[in-house]
Amino acid sequence: MDWLRVLLAVAGGLLLVWLVVLALLWRTRPDGLTAREALRLLPDLVRLVRRLAADRSLPRTVRVRLWLLLAYLLSPVDLVPDVVPVLGYADDVVVTAWALRSVVRRAGDDALARHWPGEAAGLAVVRRLAGLTRPPPPG
């Protein structure tokens, strides 16, 4: 029965982290982001990663990191299986945000803007995920 308690504690911790990430994303979203643009964010993000990975002007380590990210996102094997409600996709979000931060530090904001296929409001969300902008202070 101790393994059940450990499993519940881990699941509860992951749920808490996921809720915090969702709250931060919701709080820092641009005012102009519509529901339609938010739904398009994931396909635009996948196209962005693919375009950055194919850009030969970027350092090889950046491109390799992006190809590994694409392989991870397309792989049926995840840290947390996608069949687990809510938590199944949390690892994808965290890994994607970490990889974007890492890539943007090396490639720069210009590469991000040059390859972004979507709307400006979606790019603002991606920039925040990548740690390029700080949300405005409350009030």
NUMIMAR-593793 format. One record per residue: residue in three letters; residue number from 1; x, y, z of N, C-alpha, C, O in turn. Coordinates in nm, 4 decimals, always signed. Example, Ala and Ser with C-alpha at 12.3 -4.5 7.8 and 13.67 -1.06 7.14 Angstrom:
ATOM,code,pos,n.east,n.north,n.up,ca.east,ca.north,ca.up,c.east,c.north,c.up,o.east,o.north,o.up
ATOM,Ala,1,+1.3190,-0.5690,+0.7800,+1.2300,-0.4500,+0.7800,+1.3200,-0.3300,+0.7800,+1.4236,-0.3319,+0.8465
ATOM,Ser,2,+1.2850,-0.2250,+0.7080,+1.3670,-0.1060,+0.7140,+1.2900,+0.0030,+0.7870,+1.3409,+0.1138,+0.8039
This chain:
ATOM,code,pos,n.east,n.north,n.up,ca.east,ca.north,ca.up,c.east,c.north,c.up,o.east,o.north,o.up
ATOM,Met,1,+0.0799,-0.1201,+0.0000,+0.0000,+0.0000,+0.0000,+0.0850,+0.1278,+0.0000,+0.0357,+0.2353,-0.0341
ATOM,Asp,2,+0.2125,+0.1156,+0.0383,+0.2984,+0.2348,+0.0355,+0.3204,+0.2842,-0.1057,+0.3303,+0.4048,-0.1285
ATOM,Trp,3,+0.3283,+0.1912,-0.2023,+0.3473,+0.2324,-0.3414,+0.2274,+0.3108,-0.3917,+0.2423,+0.4003,-0.4749
ATOM,Leu,4,+0.1070,+0.2778,-0.3416,-0.0125,+0.3512,-0.3819,-0.0075,+0.4947,-0.3308,-0.0453,+0.5878,-0.4020
ATOM,Arg,5,+0.0385,+0.5124,-0.2086,+0.0520,+0.6482,-0.1529,+0.1556,+0.7288,-0.2301,+0.1351,+0.8471,-0.2573
ATOM,Val,6,+0.2661,+0.6654,-0.2652,+0.3693,+0.7331,-0.3432,+0.3140,+0.7717,-0.4792,+0.3351,+0.8837,-0.5258
ATOM,Leu,7,+0.2436,+0.6799,-0.5428,+0.1838,+0.7066,-0.6732,+0.0840,+0.8218,-0.6656,+0.0833,+0.9084,-0.7531
ATOM,Leu,8,+0.0018,+0.8239,-0.5649,-0.0943,+0.9336,-0.5466,-0.0235,+1.0660,-0.5191,-0.0664,+1.1703,-0.5682
ATOM,Ala,9,+0.0832,+1.0627,-0.4422,+0.1580,+1.1851,-0.4144,+0.2230,+1.2396,-0.5411,+0.2211,+1.3601,-0.5659
ATOM,Val,10,+0.2800,+1.1508,-0.6204,+0.3417,+1.1940,-0.7466,+0.2353,+1.2498,-0.8406,+0.2557,+1.3547,-0.9017
ATOM,Ala,11,+0.1231,+1.1813,-0.8528,+0.0147,+1.2284,-0.9398,-0.0380,+1.3633,-0.8909,-0.0634,+1.4527,-0.9716
ATOM,Gly,12,-0.0542,+1.3782,-0.7610,-0.0997,+1.5061,-0.7065,+0.0004,+1.6174,-0.7313,-0.0386,+1.7301,-0.7619
ATOM,Gly,13,+0.1283,+1.5874,-0.7186,+0.2318,+1.6869,-0.7459,+0.2330,+1.7287,-0.8914,+0.2441,+1.8473,-0.9224
ATOM,Leu,14,+0.2217,+1.6315,-0.9810,+0.2172,+1.6636,-1.1234,+0.0934,+1.7450,-1.1591,+0.1002,+1.8371,-1.2405
ATOM,Leu,15,-0.0190,+1.7108,-1.0982,-0.1412,+1.7875,-1.1224,-0.1245,+1.9311,-1.0749,-0.1679,+2.0240,-1.1429
ATOM,Leu,16,-0.0638,+1.9499,-0.9619,-0.0403,+2.0844,-0.9104,+0.0518,+2.1641,-1.0029,+0.0257,+2.2811,-1.0308
ATOM,Val,17,+0.1592,+2.1010,-1.0504,+0.2501,+2.1687,-1.1439,+0.1767,+2.2053,-1.2720,+0.1921,+2.3163,-1.3229
ATOM,Trp,18,+0.0976,+2.1133,-1.3240,+0.0218,+2.1398,-1.4470,-0.0734,+2.2583,-1.4274,-0.0830,+2.3448,-1.5145
ATOM,Leu,19,-0.1434,+2.2626,-1.3143,-0.2364,+2.3729,-1.2880,-0.1641,+2.5059,-1.2760,-0.2149,+2.6085,-1.3213
ATOM,Val,20,-0.0464,+2.5052,-1.2156,+0.0325,+2.6282,-1.2059,+0.0767,+2.6742,-1.3438,+0.0702,+2.7933,-1.3743
ATOM,Val,21,+0.1219,+2.5807,-1.4281,+0.1632,+2.6165,-1.5645,+0.0445,+2.6730,-1.6417,+0.0584,+2.7743,-1.7103
ATOM,Leu,22,-0.0716,+2.6095,-1.6315,-0.1906,+2.6608,-1.6995,-0.2271,+2.7999,-1.6500,-0.2610,+2.8869,-1.7302
ATOM,Ala,23,-0.2209,+2.8222,-1.5199,-0.2531,+2.9538,-1.4652,-0.1547,+3.0596,-1.5145,-0.1950,+3.1710,-1.5478
ATOM,Leu,24,-0.0268,+3.0256,-1.5193,+0.0727,+3.1209,-1.5689,+0.0519,+3.1517,-1.7161,+0.0622,+3.2672,-1.7575
ATOM,Leu,25,+0.0228,+3.0499,-1.7950,-0.0027,+3.0743,-1.9368,-0.1275,+3.1599,-1.9556,-0.1290,+3.2495,-2.0400
ATOM,Trp,26,-0.2307,+3.1334,-1.8787,-0.3535,+3.2113,-1.8910,-0.3299,+3.3558,-1.8476,-0.3813,+3.4485,-1.9101
ATOM,Arg,27,-0.2535,+3.3750,-1.7425,-0.2279,+3.5092,-1.6903,-0.1413,+3.5918,-1.7854,-0.1596,+3.7130,-1.7964
ATOM,Thr,28,-0.0478,+3.5273,-1.8535,+0.0459,+3.6024,-1.9378,+0.0050,+3.6078,-2.0841,+0.0794,+3.6602,-2.1669
ATOM,Arg,29,-0.1116,+3.5547,-2.1172,-0.1530,+3.5574,-2.2570,-0.1784,+3.7016,-2.2999,-0.2224,+3.7833,-2.2190
ATOM,Pro,30,-0.1513,+3.7333,-2.4254,-0.1788,+3.8682,-2.4741,-0.3289,+3.8945,-2.4785,-0.4085,+3.8024,-2.4967
ATOM,Asp,31,-0.3665,+4.0203,-2.4618,-0.5079,+4.0563,-2.4633,-0.5726,+4.0253,-2.5972,-0.6912,+3.9924,-2.6024
ATOM,Gly,32,-0.4963,+4.0353,-2.7060,-0.5519,+4.0141,-2.8385,-0.5641,+3.8683,-2.8796,-0.6072,+3.8402,-2.9914
ATOM,Leu,33,-0.5276,+3.7749,-2.7931,-0.5319,+3.6336,-2.8284,-0.6746,+3.5828,-2.8213,-0.7343,+3.5780,-2.7138
ATOM,Thr,34,-0.7292,+3.5447,-2.9362,-0.8650,+3.4921,-2.9403,-0.8621,+3.3416,-2.9202,-0.7562,+3.2791,-2.9248
ATOM,Ala,35,-0.9795,+3.2842,-2.8979,-0.9883,+3.1386,-2.8806,-0.9432,+3.0670,-3.0075,-0.8787,+2.9624,-3.0006
ATOM,Arg,36,-0.9771,+3.1231,-3.1231,-0.9361,+3.0614,-3.2501,-0.7840,+3.0599,-3.2636,-0.7264,+2.9595,-3.3053
ATOM,Glu,37,-0.7189,+3.1709,-3.2284,-0.5728,+3.1773,-3.2355,-0.5099,+3.0819,-3.1348,-0.4067,+3.0209,-3.1626
ATOM,Ala,38,-0.5716,+3.0691,-3.0185,-0.5188,+2.9776,-2.9172,-0.5251,+2.8333,-2.9669,-0.4340,+2.7547,-2.9410
ATOM,Leu,39,-0.6325,+2.7984,-3.0381,-0.6437,+2.6636,-3.0924,-0.5402,+2.6384,-3.2018,-0.4956,+2.5252,-3.2205
ATOM,Arg,40,-0.5021,+2.7437,-3.2737,-0.4025,+2.7299,-3.3805,-0.2599,+2.7308,-3.3270,-0.1658,+2.7044,-3.4019
ATOM,Leu,41,-0.2429,+2.7604,-3.2002,-0.1094,+2.7750,-3.1437,-0.0273,+2.6469,-3.1555,+0.0905,+2.6526,-3.1909
ATOM,Leu,42,-0.0864,+2.5334,-3.1271,-0.0103,+2.4082,-3.1319,+0.0376,+2.3745,-3.2730,+0.1559,+2.3449,-3.2899
ATOM,Pro,43,-0.0495,+2.3775,-3.3764,+0.0033,+2.3502,-3.5118,+0.1088,+2.4523,-3.5553,+0.2060,+2.4165,-3.6218
ATOM,Asp,44,+0.0898,+2.5788,-3.5180,+0.1888,+2.6805,-3.5522,+0.3213,+2.6529,-3.4817,+0.4284,+2.6727,-3.5390
ATOM,Leu,45,+0.3132,+2.6073,-3.3582,+0.4335,+2.5765,-3.2817,+0.5091,+2.4592,-3.3427,+0.6321,+2.4606,-3.3478
ATOM,Val,46,+0.4367,+2.3577,-3.3890,+0.5015,+2.2436,-3.4537,+0.5696,+2.2883,-3.5832,+0.6817,+2.2464,-3.6122
ATOM,Arg,47,+0.5015,+2.3738,-3.6615,+0.5631,+2.4247,-3.7848,+0.6857,+2.5095,-3.7536,+0.7851,+2.5039,-3.8259
ATOM,Leu,48,+0.6793,+2.5877,-3.6468,+0.7934,+2.6693,-3.6067,+0.9137,+2.5808,-3.5747,+1.0242,+2.6060,-3.6227
ATOM,Val,49,+0.8924,+2.4785,-3.4949,+1.0025,+2.3890,-3.4570,+1.0610,+2.3218,-3.5805,+1.1829,+2.3107,-3.5932
ATOM,Arg,50,+0.9746,+2.2766,-3.6721,+1.0230,+2.2117,-3.7945,+1.1031,+2.3090,-3.8800,+1.2080,+2.2726,-3.9332
ATOM,Arg,51,+1.0549,+2.4320,-3.8939,+1.1263,+2.5323,-3.9747,+1.2604,+2.5697,-3.9119,+1.3606,+2.5837,-3.9821
ATOM,Leu,52,+1.2620,+2.5856,-3.7807,+1.3887,+2.6160,-3.7138,+1.4875,+2.5011,-3.7278,+1.6069,+2.5230,-3.7482
ATOM,Ala,53,+1.4371,+2.3784,-3.7166,+1.5250,+2.2614,-3.7270,+1.5851,+2.2485,-3.8663,+1.6941,+2.1935,-3.8816
ATOM,Ala,54,+1.5160,+2.2979,-3.9672,+1.5653,+2.2882,-4.1047,+1.6527,+2.4067,-4.1448,+1.7123,+2.4046,-4.2525
ATOM,Asp,55,+1.6617,+2.5090,-4.0616,+1.7379,+2.6304,-4.0932,+1.8872,+2.6043,-4.0751,+1.9348,+2.5921,-3.9622
ATOM,Arg,56,+1.9598,+2.5959,-4.1835,+2.1037,+2.5656,-4.1783,+2.1879,+2.6824,-4.1281,+2.3071,+2.6654,-4.1027
ATOM,Ser,57,+2.1282,+2.8005,-4.1134,+2.2044,+2.9133,-4.0610,+2.2166,+2.9069,-3.9084,+2.2970,+2.9790,-3.8493
ATOM,Leu,58,+2.1368,+2.8205,-3.8450,+2.1440,+2.8036,-3.6996,+2.2538,+2.7036,-3.6644,+2.2866,+2.6165,-3.7449
ATOM,Pro,59,+2.3102,+2.7158,-3.5451,+2.4136,+2.6194,-3.5041,+2.3600,+2.4757,-3.5053,+2.2421,+2.4517,-3.4795
ATOM,Arg,60,+2.4477,+2.3828,-3.5353,+2.4093,+2.2422,-3.5440,+2.3489,+2.1921,-3.4128,+2.2526,+2.1154,-3.4149
ATOM,Thr,61,+2.4034,+2.2338,-3.3000,+2.3500,+2.1864,-3.1715,+2.2047,+2.2293,-3.1530,+2.1251,+2.1553,-3.0952
ATOM,Val,62,+2.1703,+2.3473,-3.2012,+2.0322,+2.3953,-3.1918,+1.9420,+2.3092,-3.2797,+1.8341,+2.2683,-3.2369
ATOM,Arg,63,+1.9856,+2.2820,-3.4012,+1.9042,+2.2021,-3.4926,+1.8858,+2.0597,-3.4401,+1.7766,+2.0036,-3.4493
ATOM,Val,64,+1.9913,+2.0021,-3.3856,+1.9805,+1.8669,-3.3298,+1.8817,+1.8663,-3.2138,+1.7995,+1.7753,-3.2027
ATOM,Arg,65,+1.8891,+1.9655,-3.1287,+1.7971,+1.9758,-3.0155,+1.6519,+1.9831,-3.0642,+1.5629,+1.9220,-3.0050
ATOM,Leu,66,+1.6291,+2.0579,-3.1720,+1.4939,+2.0706,-3.2260,+1.4448,+1.9414,-3.2896,+1.3280,+1.9057,-3.2744
ATOM,Trp,67,+1.5324,+1.8706,-3.3608,+1.4930,+1.7422,-3.4180,+1.4614,+1.6416,-3.3071,+1.3684,+1.5619,-3.3200
ATOM,Leu,68,+1.5380,+1.6454,-3.1993,+1.5089,+1.5579,-3.0854,+1.3745,+1.5936,-3.0219,+1.2996,+1.5052,-2.9803
ATOM,Leu,69,+1.3444,+1.7234,-3.0146,+1.2151,+1.7668,-2.9619,+1.1015,+1.7149,-3.0503,+1.0023,+1.6626,-2.9995
ATOM,Leu,70,+1.1158,+1.7292,-3.1818,+1.0127,+1.6783,-3.2725,+0.9949,+1.5274,-3.2572,+0.8823,+1.4775,-3.2554
ATOM,Ala,71,+1.1052,+1.4557,-3.2463,+1.0980,+1.3100,-3.2281,+1.0262,+1.2767,-3.0976,+0.9455,+1.1839,-3.0935
ATOM,Tyr,72,+1.0547,+1.3507,-2.9920,+0.9892,+1.3270,-2.8636,+0.8391,+1.3539,-2.8735,+0.7582,+1.2758,-2.8234
ATOM,Leu,73,+0.8023,+1.4651,-2.9385,+0.6608,+1.5000,-2.9488,+0.5838,+1.4002,-3.0355,+0.4664,+1.3737,-3.0097
ATOM,Leu,74,+0.6486,+1.3451,-3.1375,+0.5820,+1.2496,-3.2255,+0.5869,+1.1066,-3.1725,+0.5110,+1.0206,-3.2171
ATOM,Ser,75,+0.6750,+1.0821,-3.0788,+0.6923,+0.9477,-3.0247,+0.5730,+0.9081,-2.9371,+0.5202,+0.9910,-2.8631
ATOM,Pro,76,+0.5313,+0.7831,-2.9453,+0.4237,+0.7383,-2.8566,+0.4715,+0.7181,-2.7127,+0.3897,+0.7007,-2.6223
ATOM,Val,77,+0.6020,+0.7202,-2.6912,+0.6574,+0.7023,-2.5575,+0.6834,+0.8395,-2.4963,+0.7607,+0.9181,-2.5510
ATOM,Asp,78,+0.6199,+0.8683,-2.3843,+0.6341,+0.9958,-2.3139,+0.6740,+0.9709,-2.1696,+0.6667,+0.8585,-2.1198
ATOM,Leu,79,+0.7160,+1.0775,-2.1037,+0.7430,+1.0677,-1.9603,+0.6152,+1.0307,-1.8865,+0.6155,+0.9446,-1.7985
ATOM,Val,80,+0.5054,+1.0971,-1.9236,+0.3730,+1.0649,-1.8710,+0.2875,+1.0274,-1.9920,+0.2753,+1.1085,-2.0838
ATOM,Pro,81,+0.2282,+0.9087,-1.9960,+0.1498,+0.8680,-2.1131,+0.0369,+0.9671,-2.1432,-0.0268,+1.0197,-2.0519
ATOM,Asp,82,+0.0134,+0.9915,-2.2723,-0.0887,+1.0877,-2.3133,-0.2297,+1.0429,-2.2789,-0.3218,+1.1245,-2.2825
ATOM,Val,83,-0.2493,+0.9171,-2.2458,-0.3832,+0.8702,-2.2096,-0.4240,+0.9162,-2.0701,-0.5420,+0.9099,-2.0356
ATOM,Val,84,-0.3288,+0.9622,-1.9895,-0.3600,+1.0146,-1.8572,-0.4219,+1.1528,-1.8759,-0.3571,+1.2417,-1.9311
ATOM,Pro,85,-0.5454,+1.1726,-1.8314,-0.6109,+1.3023,-1.8536,-0.5295,+1.4170,-1.7944,-0.4757,+1.4053,-1.6843
ATOM,Val,86,-0.5210,+1.5247,-1.8656,-0.4530,+1.6491,-1.8306,-0.3020,+1.6307,-1.8156,-0.2242,+1.6999,-1.8813
ATOM,Leu,87,-0.2610,+1.5389,-1.7306,-0.1186,+1.5207,-1.7040,-0.0439,+1.4626,-1.8230,+0.0772,+1.4809,-1.8355
ATOM,Gly,88,-0.1152,+1.3928,-1.9102,-0.0516,+1.3284,-2.0239,+0.0166,+1.4261,-2.1176,+0.1175,+1.3932,-2.1801
ATOM,Tyr,89,-0.0384,+1.5464,-2.1275,+0.0198,+1.6458,-2.2165,+0.1068,+1.7471,-2.1424,+0.1723,+1.8302,-2.2052
ATOM,Ala,90,+0.1077,+1.7409,-2.0108,+0.1879,+1.8348,-1.9323,+0.3361,+1.8189,-1.9620,+0.4084,+1.9180,-1.9728
ATOM,Asp,91,+0.3816,+1.6955,-1.9754,+0.5235,+1.6751,-2.0036,+0.5601,+1.7317,-2.1400,+0.6706,+1.7831,-2.1576
ATOM,Asp,92,+0.4690,+1.7231,-2.2375,+0.4966,+1.7802,-2.3697,+0.5125,+1.9317,-2.3613,+0.6007,+1.9890,-2.4252
ATOM,Val,93,+0.4276,+1.9957,-2.2830,+0.4343,+2.1417,-2.2675,+0.5641,+2.1818,-2.1994,+0.6314,+2.2752,-2.2429
ATOM,Val,94,+0.5988,+2.1120,-2.0937,+0.7205,+2.1458,-2.0190,+0.8448,+2.1233,-2.1042,+0.9343,+2.2077,-2.1066
ATOM,Val,95,+0.8511,+2.0101,-2.1741,+0.9673,+1.9807,-2.2586,+0.9770,+2.0806,-2.3734,+1.0867,+2.1248,-2.4075
ATOM,Thr,96,+0.8640,+2.1164,-2.4332,+0.8636,+2.2142,-2.5423,+0.9091,+2.3509,-2.4934,+0.9912,+2.4154,-2.5587
ATOM,Ala,97,+0.8572,+2.3962,-2.3794,+0.8978,+2.5265,-2.3254,+1.0470,+2.5270,-2.2929,+1.1161,+2.6247,-2.3217
ATOM,Trp,98,+1.0974,+2.4187,-2.2330,+1.2396,+2.4108,-2.1995,+1.3244,+2.4162,-2.3267,+1.4245,+2.4877,-2.3328
ATOM,Ala,99,+1.2830,+2.3398,-2.4280,+1.3599,+2.3365,-2.5531,+1.3561,+2.4734,-2.6220,+1.4580,+2.5188,-2.6742
ATOM,Leu,100,+1.2404,+2.5391,-2.6227,+1.2310,+2.6715,-2.6853,+1.3200,+2.7729,-2.6148,+1.3874,+2.8525,-2.6802
ATOM,Arg,101,+1.3207,+2.7704,-2.4833,+1.4085,+2.8625,-2.4085,+1.5540,+2.8388,-2.4454,+1.6303,+2.9330,-2.4668
ATOM,Ser,102,+1.5905,+2.7135,-2.4525,+1.7277,+2.6774,-2.4855,+1.7641,+2.7216,-2.6273,+1.8719,+2.7766,-2.6499
ATOM,Val,103,+1.6748,+2.6975,-2.7215,+1.7001,+2.7321,-2.8614,+1.7066,+2.8830,-2.8801,+1.7946,+2.9329,-2.9503
ATOM,Val,104,+1.6154,+2.9556,-2.8186,+1.6114,+3.1011,-2.8359,+1.7354,+3.1668,-2.7767,+1.7830,+3.2680,-2.8282
ATOM,Arg,105,+1.7872,+3.1102,-2.6694,+1.9106,+3.1658,-2.6123,+2.0265,+3.1565,-2.7110,+2.1125,+3.2444,-2.7153
ATOM,Arg,106,+2.0281,+3.0489,-2.7905,+2.1360,+3.0303,-2.8879,+2.1064,+3.0939,-3.0223,+2.1947,+3.1542,-3.0833
ATOM,Ala,107,+1.9809,+3.0809,-3.0700,+1.9460,+3.1269,-3.2048,+1.9027,+3.2729,-3.2074,+1.9244,+3.3420,-3.3069
ATOM,Gly,108,+1.8421,+3.3201,-3.0998,+1.7967,+3.4586,-3.0936,+1.6518,+3.4766,-3.1340,+1.5912,+3.3899,-3.1970
ATOM,Asp,109,+1.5983,+3.5905,-3.0965,+1.4595,+3.6246,-3.1233,+1.4346,+3.6429,-3.2726,+1.3242,+3.6164,-3.3201
ATOM,Asp,110,+1.5358,+3.6880,-3.3477,+1.5177,+3.7091,-3.4912,+1.4796,+3.5794,-3.5623,+1.3914,+3.5793,-3.6481
ATOM,Ala,111,+1.5449,+3.4705,-3.5273,+1.5136,+3.3416,-3.5892,+1.3718,+3.2989,-3.5541,+1.3004,+3.2440,-3.6380
ATOM,Leu,112,+1.3316,+3.3237,-3.4315,+1.1967,+3.2899,-3.3888,+1.0937,+3.3679,-3.4711,+0.9981,+3.3097,-3.5223
ATOM,Ala,113,+1.1130,+3.4981,-3.4834,+1.0197,+3.5825,-3.5589,+1.0216,+3.5487,-3.7080,+0.9172,+3.5517,-3.7731
ATOM,Arg,114,+1.1373,+3.5172,-3.7621,+1.1512,+3.4876,-3.9048,+1.0761,+3.3606,-3.9441,+1.0234,+3.3516,-4.0550
ATOM,His,115,+1.0710,+3.2634,-3.8546,+1.0108,+3.1345,-3.8877,+0.8693,+3.1159,-3.8329,+0.8072,+3.0132,-3.8603
ATOM,Trp,116,+0.8166,+3.2113,-3.7570,+0.6838,+3.1956,-3.6981,+0.5769,+3.1990,-3.8079,+0.5696,+3.2963,-3.8830
ATOM,Pro,117,+0.4934,+3.0937,-3.8186,+0.3942,+3.0875,-3.9259,+0.2579,+3.1460,-3.8917,+0.1724,+3.1574,-3.9796
ATOM,Gly,118,+0.2357,+3.1834,-3.7661,+0.1020,+3.2227,-3.7232,+0.0846,+3.3722,-3.7018,+0.1588,+3.4544,-3.7555
ATOM,Glu,119,-0.0156,+3.4041,-3.6219,-0.0518,+3.5420,-3.5911,+0.0437,+3.6013,-3.4868,+0.1145,+3.5294,-3.4164
ATOM,Ala,120,+0.0430,+3.7340,-3.4797,+0.1319,+3.8053,-3.3864,+0.0995,+3.7718,-3.2407,+0.1903,+3.7611,-3.1584
ATOM,Ala,121,-0.0283,+3.7551,-3.2084,-0.0657,+3.7229,-3.0702,-0.0109,+3.5860,-3.0304,+0.0310,+3.5674,-2.9161
ATOM,Gly,122,-0.0107,+3.4910,-3.1222,+0.0465,+3.3594,-3.0937,+0.1963,+3.3667,-3.0735,+0.2517,+3.2981,-2.9876
ATOM,Leu,123,+0.2628,+3.4512,-3.1540,+0.4068,+3.4698,-3.1375,+0.4384,+3.5310,-3.0018,+0.5401,+3.4982,-2.9406
ATOM,Ala,124,+0.3517,+3.6194,-2.9551,+0.3725,+3.6792,-2.8222,+0.3663,+3.5723,-2.7132,+0.4441,+3.5763,-2.6179
ATOM,Val,125,+0.2747,+3.4773,-2.7268,+0.2659,+3.3678,-2.6294,+0.3919,+3.2819,-2.6350,+0.4458,+3.2437,-2.5311
ATOM,Val,126,+0.4389,+3.2515,-2.7552,+0.5595,+3.1693,-2.7711,+0.6807,+3.2428,-2.7146,+0.7667,+3.1814,-2.6515
ATOM,Arg,127,+0.6878,+3.3731,-2.7367,+0.7992,+3.4513,-2.6797,+0.7974,+3.4447,-2.5279,+0.9026,+3.4347,-2.4648
ATOM,Arg,128,+0.6801,+3.4502,-2.4698,+0.6716,+3.4393,-2.3230,+0.7113,+3.3004,-2.2762,+0.7804,+3.2859,-2.1753
ATOM,Leu,129,+0.6676,+3.1972,-2.3497,+0.7086,+3.0602,-2.3156,+0.8599,+3.0451,-2.3217,+0.9204,+2.9746,-2.2410
ATOM,Ala,130,+0.9197,+3.1130,-2.4198,+1.0643,+3.1034,-2.4385,+1.1410,+3.1955,-2.3435,+1.2641,+3.1960,-2.3438
ATOM,Gly,131,+1.0696,+3.2729,-2.2630,+1.1349,+3.3592,-2.1655,+1.1884,+3.4891,-2.2226,+1.2781,+3.5501,-2.1645
ATOM,Leu,132,+1.1339,+3.5325,-2.3368,+1.1840,+3.6553,-2.3994,+1.1183,+3.7814,-2.3447,+1.1793,+3.8884,-2.3446
ATOM,Thr,133,+0.9969,+3.7696,-2.2990,+0.9265,+3.8870,-2.2474,+0.8730,+3.8563,-2.1091,+0.8453,+3.7415,-2.0745
ATOM,Arg,134,+0.8599,+3.9581,-2.0341,+0.8016,+3.9458,-1.9017,+0.6573,+3.9941,-1.9088,+0.6286,+4.0898,-1.9808
ATOM,Pro,135,+0.5660,+3.9307,-1.8361,+0.4289,+3.9778,-1.8359,+0.4200,+4.1150,-1.7696,+0.5013,+4.1463,-1.6826
ATOM,Pro,136,+0.3234,+4.1966,-1.8088,+0.3090,+4.3262,-1.7445,+0.2699,+4.3086,-1.5991,+0.2049,+4.2100,-1.5642
ATOM,Pro,137,+0.3089,+4.4038,-1.5124,+0.2721,+4.3926,-1.3718,+0.1200,+4.4032,-1.3546,+0.0543,+4.4736,-1.4313
ATOM,Pro,138,+0.0639,+4.3346,-1.2555,-0.0809,+4.3395,-1.2363,-0.1261,+4.4809,-1.2004,-0.0547,+4.5584,-1.1368
ATOM,Gly,139,-0.2495,+4.5105,-1.2450,-0.3067,+4.6414,-1.2077,-0.2958,+4.7340,-1.3140,-0.3386,+4.8487,-1.3005
